[in-house]
């Protein structure tokens, strides 16, 4: 079992407690968009991700049906000893159609208490095994939002106090 994997029930409870942090996917417009959103959009496009809305996430956490079929194909050339081995797993929905699950969603949260909100992408993964579905979530590059938040706080401290702000490590 993968670290941090949640059962369907755990996933549903986790989302219900935090659904207010999940935001709608970015729109199609680039005009007037903040630079941070432009960077986020490019990152999502580069990764080829499909974003889920809050309502889609809640539906997935409450009603997700996976039919899993596995096929193994083995071939051997007796004269040379070459062996080919192929595994194929297919996931389909209740109607037999291939499952298309969004693989990312966006949250909006504070990095520091009472600080500004930051948009962070979260990877969404699932695994089906033995009739059970497990969900995994992983924030994508949370250190980038932390660095931006620290830089913003330091800039604010400098502007409000007029003092030189030092950033470093104790000796």
CORNORVEN-V872932 format. One record per pair of residues at least 12 apart in sequence whose ideal C-beta (glycine too) atoms are under 10 Angstrom apart, sorted by sequence separation. I is the first residue (numbers start at 0). GAP is how many residues later the second one is. D is the distance in whole Angstrom. If there is no record, write none. Layout:
BEGIN
I&GAP&D, I&GAP&D
END
This chain:
BEGIN
25&12&9, 72&12&7, 73&12&8, 106&12&7, 107&12&8, 123&12&8, 124&12&8, 152&12&9, 153&12&9, 27&13&10, 71&13&7, 72&13&4, 105&13&6, 106&13&5, 122&13&8, 123&13&6, 124&13&7, 153&13&6, 25&14&7, 26&14&10, 71&14&7, 72&14&8, 105&14&7, 106&14&8, 122&14&7, 123&14&9, 25&15&5, 70&15&8, 71&15&6, 72&15&7, 104&15&10, 105&15&6, 106&15&6, 121&15&6, 122&15&4, 24&16&10, 70&16&7, 71&16&8, 104&16&8, 105&16&7, 121&16&7, 122&16&8, 150&16&9, 69&17&7, 70&17&4, 103&17&5, 104&17&6, 120&17&10, 121&17&5, 122&17&6, 149&17&8, 25&18&8, 69&18&7, 70&18&8, 103&18&7, 104&18&9, 120&18&8, 121&18&7, 24&19&9, 68&19&8, 69&19&5, 70&19&8, 103&19&6, 104&19&6, 119&19&6, 120&19&4, 68&20&7, 69&20&8, 102&20&7, 103&20&6, 119&20&7, 120&20&8, 121&20&9, 67&21&6, 68&21&5, 102&21&6, 103&21&10, 119&21&8, 120&21&10, 67&22&7, 68&22&8, 101&22&6, 102&22&7, 119&22&6, 66&23&8, 67&23&6, 68&23&8, 100&23&7, 102&23&9, 24&24&10, 66&24&7, 67&24&8, 100&24&9, 117&24&9, 119&24&9, 24&25&9, 25&25&7, 65&25&5, 66&25&5, 100&25&6, 119&25&6, 24&26&4, 64&26&10, 65&26&8, 66&26&7, 117&26&9, 118&26&8, 23&27&9, 24&27&8, 64&27&9, 65&27&7, 66&27&7, 98&27&9, 117&27&4, 22&28&10, 23&28&10, 24&28&6, 64&28&6, 65&28&9, 66&28&9, 117&28&9, 23&29&5, 24&29&10, 63&29&9, 64&29&4, 66&29&7, 98&29&9, 21&30&8, 22&30&9, 23&30&7, 64&30&9, 66&30&10, 106&30&10, 108&30&10, 117&30&7, 21&31&8, 22&31&7, 23&31&9, 24&31&9, 62&31&10, 67&31&10, 110&31&9, 117&31&7, 21&32&4, 66&32&9, 104&32&9, 106&32&8, 115&32&9, 20&33&9, 21&33&9, 65&33&6, 108&33&10, 115&33&8, 19&34&9, 21&34&10, 64&34&9, 100&34&10, 103&34&10, 105&34&10, 110&34&6, 111&34&9, 114&34&6, 117&34&10, 18&35&5, 21&35&6, 63&35&9, 65&35&9, 90&35&9, 109&35&10, 110&35&6, 18&36&9, 21&36&9, 103&36&8, 108&36&9, 110&36&10, 115&36&7, 63&37&8, 90&37&6, 110&37&8, 111&37&6, 114&37&8, 115&37&10, 18&38&7, 110&38&4, 111&38&9, 114&38&7, 14&39&8, 17&39&10, 18&39&6, 88&39&9, 109&39&8, 110&39&8, 88&40&10, 111&40&9, 59&41&7, 110&41&9, 111&41&7, 114&41&10, 14&42&6, 15&42&7, 18&42&9, 59&42&8, 90&42&10, 110&42&9, 14&43&6, 11&45&10, 14&45&9, 15&45&8, 55&45&9, 56&45&8, 59&45&10, 10&46&9, 11&46&8, 14&46&5, 15&46&9, 55&46&6, 13&47&8, 14&47&9, 11&48&9, 12&48&8, 56&48&6, 10&49&8, 11&49&4, 51&49&8, 52&49&8, 55&49&8, 10&50&5, 11&50&6, 49&50&8, 51&50&4, 9&51&9, 10&51&9, 11&51&10, 49&51&8, 50&51&6, 51&51&8, 53&51&8, 7&52&9, 8&52&9, 11&52&10, 49&52&4, 50&52&9, 51&52&7, 52&52&8, 53&52&10, 7&53&7, 8&53&10, 10&53&9, 48&53&8, 49&53&6, 50&53&6, 51&53&4, 52&53&9, 53&53&10, 7&54&8, 48&54&5, 49&54&7, 50&54&6, 51&54&9, 5&55&9, 7&55&9, 47&55&8, 48&55&4, 49&55&10, 50&55&6, 7&56&7, 46&56&8, 47&56&10, 48&56&9, 46&57&8, 43&60&7, 65&60&8, 67&60&5, 42&61&10, 65&61&10, 66&61&9, 67&61&8, 43&62&9, 63&62&8, 65&62&4, 67&62&9, 65&63&10, 67&63&9, 59&64&8, 63&64&9, 56&65&10, 65&65&9, 67&65&10, 39&66&8, 59&66&8, 65&66&10, 56&67&8, 65&67&6, 55&68&10, 64&68&9, 36&69&10, 63&69&6, 50&70&8, 51&70&9, 50&71&10, 63&71&9, 48&72&8, 51&72&7, 50&73&9, 59&73&10, 46&74&8, 48&74&8, 49&74&9, 60&74&7, 48&75&9, 59&75&8, 46&76&9, 24&77&9, 43&77&6, 39&78&10, 42&78&7, 56&78&10, 24&79&9, 39&79&6, 24&80&8, 25&80&7, 39&80&9, 23&81&10, 24&81&7, 39&81&7, 22&82&8, 23&82&8, 35&82&8, 36&82&7, 21&83&6, 22&83&5, 35&83&7, 20&84&10, 21&84&7, 22&84&7, 23&84&10, 20&85&9, 21&85&6, 22&85&5, 33&85&9, 20&86&5, 21&86&8, 22&86&10, 19&87&10, 20&87&6, 21&87&10, 18&88&10, 19&88&9, 20&88&5, 17&89&8, 19&89&10, 20&89&10, 14&90&10, 17&91&9, 48&91&9, 25&93&8, 46&93&8, 22&94&9, 20&96&9, 22&96&7, 43&96&9, 22&97&10, 42&97&8, 42&98&8, 20&99&9, 21&100&8, 39&100&10, 20&101&10, 42&101&10, 39&104&10, 38&105&9, 35&108&10, 35&109&9, 35&112&8, 10&113&10, 10&115&9, 7&118&10, 4&120&9, 5&120&10, 14&120&9, 3&121&10, 4&121&9, 13&121&8, 4&122&7, 10&122&8, 14&122&9, 1&123&8, 10&123&8, 11&123&9, 13&123&8, 7&124&8, 9&124&9, 10&124&4, 1&125&7, 6&125&7, 7&125&6, 9&125&8, 10&125&9, 0&126&9, 6&126&8, 7&126&8, 10&126&8, 4&127&10, 5&127&10, 6&127&7, 7&127&7, 0&128&9, 4&128&10, 5&128&7, 6&128&8, 4&129&4, 5&129&5, 3&130&9, 4&130&7, 5&130&7, 0&131&10, 3&131&9, 4&131&5, 5&131&8, 1&132&7, 3&132&6, 4&132&10, 0&133&7, 1&133&10, 2&133&8, 3&133&7, 1&134&6, 3&134&8
END
